[in-house]
């Protein structure tokens, strides 16, 4: 039973939460048969050409829309500028759509003949209309309930002009998500919380099915055993905290500023060797400036492997105030044997319990106290690490996710 994935991230190597979920789903669906992956990006970086095709994938094609010549490009530019006049459009969906790519996708379907097509994330919605005429089973995999996430971001926007623009974009996202949900055969969500939210927004006919975020536990075993190579030229200290994320994603950027401005300065007062690691692509100007001003802050930018940085850290901190889905950054820390201090929002959707698997702290003062507690109390630290490892192995491993997906797809 062949499956074709359509994603806006390169499938391999998986870097960041969205790519990790895609890679998980690709590996899970390999159980059923051959896999094809089409990645469609608005822009790409010069490094993208270096990355190999994913192992065990039968078909892999990558498209960069900005580099594809388009017929009637002048009209297309006008159309993109007037996106707000078009139903079920958004600047991101427009940037990712190409008529040439849509035609080639149809050609792929005729030759590859997939039984299942999985759309990863909301922003590739325009391609659904072109592909629906092919007799396939369509799945929309929601990494977040986007309407809810955009509502959260809207609540933090300041200024009348920004508020109006954000509110308009929110209505567009709701229209696209509602239409996507209605047109596919099934919707996959990350957690029971997201399933309930999906039904609340779009009714029971949305048929959400929970496919949890999961990780390949063995990938993090060297960290847990203390055998993972550390970052080059990195001065090791027992008081290193880490936050992982793509910082173009607003909730991650906000969390990074909270770490830089509020949490880290307080920790530095008590631990002079304290170090803050901010690991992930597209760091903000404020983050880069903070790293220049404070030698205790390291901003890595894009990395192909976060494991050396996890190995260098003693505590993972997740001070998220907004977001959706579930956090790979927490699951990775659990698998790596690193204790976690998180807000309730950061741990949302996971079955992890406060004081059992991690520390849930919702103010900056409490987060600082929680980190200090882990550094001073080795018994508590080890208890959390052991319990968290057992949890991620039992509920959030690829093996566990595989069993859930097998059950979900039994009727196909």
N, C-alpha and C positions, 0 to 999 in steps of 0.2 A: 504494500500500500504506500504509494509515493506521496510525499508532502513537500509543498513549495512554501518557503518563508519569504515574505516581502517585508523588508526592514529598512530603516533609515540609518542604521549603523553598520559599519563593516563587521562581518561575523567573527573575524578572528585576527589577532588575539582579542579576547573580550576585555574591554577597558571601560569601567564605569558600570553603574547599576543596570541601565537599559541593555547594554551589550551583554552583561552577565545573564540577564533573564533570557535574552535571545539564545545565547549559547546553551543555557540549560535546556530550553525547549527543543532546540535542534538535537541535542544529545538524547533527550527523552524520546523524541519521535523516530530516531534511528532504530529503536526497538521494533517499529512497525514496518520499516522498509527504507527505500532510498530517499535522500533528502536533496532538495535544490534550494539555493539561497540567492535572492536578488536583493542587493542593497542599493538604495536610491538616496543620494545625498544632495543637498542644495549646493554645498561647496565641499572640497576636500583639501587636505594638507599635502605638502610635498612628501611627507613620511608615508602616506597611505600606500604608495606603490611598492614600498619595501616589504609590506606584510604579506605572508604566504596565504594561499587559499586554505580554508579550514580542512583538517584531516577528516576522512571518511565521508565527505560531502560529494555527491555525484555531479552536481552542477553548481557553479558559483559565478555570478556576474555582478559587477559593480558599475554603477552609473553616477556621474556627477552632472546634475542638470545644468549648472551654470556654464559647463564646457561643451554642451551639446547645441550645435546650430539649430535654430528653429525657423520654420517657414513663417512668413508674416511676423517677423520678430518685432517690428515696430508696433503692430496691432497688439501683440502679446504684452509688450511693455505698458501700453495704455491700459490693457485689460488688468494687468497686475496692479497698476496704480489705482484703478477703480474697483478693487476687490470688494470694498464695502457696499457696493451697489448690487453685488451678485449674491444670490442665496447660497447658503452652506459653503461659504468660502472663508478663508483666513489667510493672512500673509504667509504663514508657514506652509499651508497646503499648496498655495500657488507656487512657492519657491521650489517645492518638491515635485511638481507635475511637469511632465514633458510628453507631448503627443508622440514623439519618436520612441520614448521609453515605453509608453502604453502599447504601441504597435509591436515592439519587440517582446513585451511581456506576453501578448497574445500568441506570438510565434513560439515562445518558450512553452506555453501551455499545450499547444498543438503537438509539439515534439516530445516534451517530457511527460505529458499526460498525468498530472498529479490527481490523486483522489481528494486530497485536503489542501486548502490554501490558508495559511495563517498570516494575517496582517498584524504586524507588531506596531502598536501605538496608533494614535488617532490620525496623525498628520498625512498618512498615505491614503486616506479615504477617497480622493478623486479617482483612483485606479479601480475601485470596486465596481463602478458602473460599467467599465469596459470589460471586466472579467466575468461579470455575473451571467453572461450568456453561455459561458462554458459550464458544463455539468460537473461542478465540484462541490465539496462540502466546505463552506467558508467559516472561518473562526476569526473573531476580532479579539486579540489579546491586549487587555488594558493594563498597562504598567501603573497607571493612576486612573482614578475616576476624574477625568480632566475638568469637567464642569465644577466639581467640588474644589479641586486644586486652584483653579482660576478664581473662584469665589474667595478663597482664603487670601490669595495674592491681592485681589481687588480691595479687600479690607485694609491692607497695609499701604495702599497707594496714597500719596499726598498731592494736593494741588487739584484745582477744578478741571483743568485741561486733561491731566493724566487720569483723573477719575472718570471723566466722560469717555475717553478712549478705552480705558480698561473695562468699563461697563459694556461698551459696544462689542469689544472683543469677547467678553463673557457670553453675550447672547449668541455670537457666532459659534463659539465652542459648543454651547448647549445644543444648537441646531445640528451641527455636524455629528456630535456624539449620539444624539437621539436617532438620527437617520442611520448611522452606522449600525447601531444596536438592532434596529428594526430589520435591516436588510441581510444580516448574516444569519447563519444557522445556529451558532452558539457564541457566547461571550465568555472569555476566561478572565478571572480576576485573581488578585494576589492573596486575598484573605476573606474570612467571613464578614469582617467589617465592611469591606468593599462590596461584597455581594449584597449586603443589606442596603448599602447606600445606592447601589445600582438599581435595585428594585424600587427604592423610595423615589428616585428621580425619573425612572423610565418604565416602572410597572413590572409586574411579575412576568410579562411576556419577554422581558429582556433575557430570561433564562441564564443568569450568571452561574458559572461553574468555577469552583475554587481550585486553582492550580498554584500552590504556594511558590514563592521564591525559594530556590534551593541551590546548594553549592556542592561541588565535588570535594568532599571532606579530605581526601588524600592529597589534594593540591596544597593544603596548609599544614601537612604533617611535619615538614621540616622545621617550621616555625615553632610548633608546639614542643618538638624535641630539642630545640636549640641548635639546629644544624643549618639554618638558613643563612646564606651570605648577607652581610649588612651593606647598606649603601656606601659607596666609595666616599672617602674623605669626610665621613660623618663621625663626630665626636659623641661617643656613647655615654649616656647618663641614665641613672635609674629613674629619673624624674622626667620622662618624655611622654607627652600626650599626643595623640594623633586624631585628625579628622580627615576623612576621605570623601571626595565628592567631585562632581562636575560643577564648577563654580559659575558657569553660564546659567545654571538652574537657580532661580532666585532664592528658594529656601536655603540652599547650601551657602550661597553668598552671604545671606543674612546671618546664618549660624557662624560663619567664619569671622564676621565682624564682631559678633558677641564674644567669641573666643579671644580675639585680638584686643578688644577694647575693655572687656569686663572680667573675663575669667582668668586669662593668662597673667595679667599684671598682679592680680591677687595671689596667684600661686608663686610668682617670682619673688614676692616679698618674703615668703617663708622658705623657698627652695631656690637658692641662688643659681644652681646648676639646671634649673627647669628649662625644658625645651618644648616648643610647639611645632609639630609637623602638620602642614596643610598640603595634602597630596591629591592632585587631580588637575584635569585640563581646564584651560581658560580662567586662570585666577584673575581677580579684579585688580584695578590700579591700586586701590587701597591696600589690598593684600601684599602686592609687590612692594609698595612703599613701606609698609610695616616691617617687612623682612629686611629692607635696607636700613631702617632705623634701629632695629633691635636684632642683635646677633643670635638671640635665643629663639628667633622665629625662622623656620625654613619653609619656603613656598616652592614646591617642586615643579609645578606645571604638569604637562602630560607625561605619564610614565607608562611603559609597556608592562610593568610588573610591580604591583604594590607590595608584594610579600617582603622584600628587604626592609621596607619602611615599617610594616607591621612588626617585623622582627625587632626593629630598633625601638619600638614603643613599649611602654609599660602599662599604659591605660588608653583605651579608646573613649573619646568624649563625643557625644552626639547631641548638641544643644539646639535641635530643630524646633521651630515654633510653627512651621507650616509644612505641608507635604501630603503625599498620598502613597498608596501601595505599602510595601514593607521594605525595610532597609537592608540591602546587601551588606552595607558597611558594618552592621551589627552582627550579621551571620558570619561574615569573614572573621571578625574579632573573636567570636565564639569558637570557631573552628581552629583558629590560630592560638587559642589559649591566652587571650588577652582580655582582662576584665573591662567591663563597659559601664560608663555613667551616661545616662540618657534622660532627656525629657520624656514625658508621657507621649507627646506627639512623635518623637523619634522612635519609640518602641511600639507605636500603634500597629495593630494588625498581627503582631507576634504573640505567641502564647507565653512569652517570657514573663516571669513574676519578679516584682521588686523584692530585694533582699535574698532571693533564691537563685536567680540567674544573672542579675545585673542590679545596679542601683538606679532607681528612677527618682530624679531630682528636677524640680520645675522652676527653680529660681537660680540666678547666677551664684548667690551666696551658698545655696545648698549643693550646687554642682562642685564648687570649690571645696566645700567640706567633704563631699563624697570622694573626690579624687584624693584629698589628703588622707582620708580614712583608709583607702585602699593602699596607699603608700606606707602607712604606719601599721596596718593590721594584716599580717601575712596569712593568718588563719581565715579571715573573711575573704581575702583575695583568692585563696586557693579554693575555698568552698564555692564561690561564684564561678570560677573558671571550670571546675569539675562538673558542676550542675549544667552550665551553659553548653559545655561540650556534649554531654549526654542528650540535651534537648535538640541541638542542631543535628546530631546524628540520627535521632529518632524521627524528627518531624520535618527537617529542612535539608536533608541530603538528597542527592539525585535519585538514590534508590527509593526513598520515600515518595518523592514526586512522581517517579516512574509508575509506581503502583496506583497512585491516584489517577494518572492520565489513562492507564490501561482500563480502569473501571469506567472512566468517563466516555471512552471511545468504544466500549464493547458493542454498542448498537450499530456502529458503522460497518 
